[in-house]
């Protein structure tokens, strides 16, 4: 039987700060498309890149985020000469030094 890996817990924000972040990202948004753009802008403005991450057990460097034509927020992951875009919701995000953890 294969060895099971421990699941690492993601840091969580309490509901009040998370609600404030959501409100900031979606202020003046009138539909889902505008809300996605608001979240993307907030992430792009505040996420410090590059940073290391693990995707499917492989170490990668996240070099940025992009908003696709399908309005999906993706992280640009690089390993060597290879590059892959991964939905941001599928990527473990870092905690900023001395700040509140990022959790989407």
N, C-alpha and C positions, 0 to 999 in steps of 0.2 A: 504494500500500500504506500502511495507517495506521501512524503512528509508534508504536513500542513504548515503554511506560513502564518505567523501571527498577523492579524489585521492591525494596522496602525490607526489610532484614533486621530481624526482631523480636529484641529482646534475649532471651537465654536464661539460665536459671539452671543451675548445674551440677546433676548428678543428686542429690547429697547434700542440698543445701538444698531442692530441689524435693520430694524424698521426705519431708523433715521437715514441709514445708508441707502436703502431702497427709495425712500422719499426724495433724497437728494438726486439720485440717478434718474428718477422718473418725473421730476417736477415739469409741469407743462407738457406732458406726453398725453396725447389724445387717443392713441391706439397702441396695439401690441408692437407694431413696427417701430414706432417712435420710442417705446420703452426699451426695446432691444438696443437701439442706437444709443439711448441714454446710458444703459449698462455698459456698452462697449466703450463709450467715451470715458466713463468713470474708471473703468479698468485700465484703459490705455493711459490715462493721465496719472494714475496712482500706483500701478504695478511696476516695480523696479526690475528691469531686465538688463542683462541676461541673468538667469538663475538656473541652478541644477534641479532636475526632476528625474523621477524613475517612471518609465512607461513600459508596462508589461515586463518588468524585471530588468529593463535596459536603461542605463544612465544616459540622459540626454541633456542638452542645454536649451532652455526656452529663450528665444531671441526676440520675441514680440508677440503681439496679438493682431488678428485681422478680423474683419467683418466680411463674410462671404456674400455673394449675390443672393443666396438663400436666407440671408439674415441670421446666420449662425456665427457665434463668436468662437474663433479657433485660436489655439496657441501654436506658434511656429516652433517646432522642435527640431533640433539639429544634432546629428551625431556623425562626426567626420564630415564626409562630403554629402551625406544623405540628409534630406529634409522631409519632414512630415507635418501636416496640419492635423491637430487633434482637437475635438470639441473641448472647450475650456472646462465644461462640467465634468469631463472625464480625467482631468489632470489635477494631481495634488498640488496645491499652491503653497508657497512658503509663508511663514510668519515674518513680518517686517521686523528689523532689529529695534527693540525697545518699544514696539507699537502693538496695537491690538492685532490678533490673528486675522488673516483673510480667510473667509469661508463663504463660498457661494452656494 
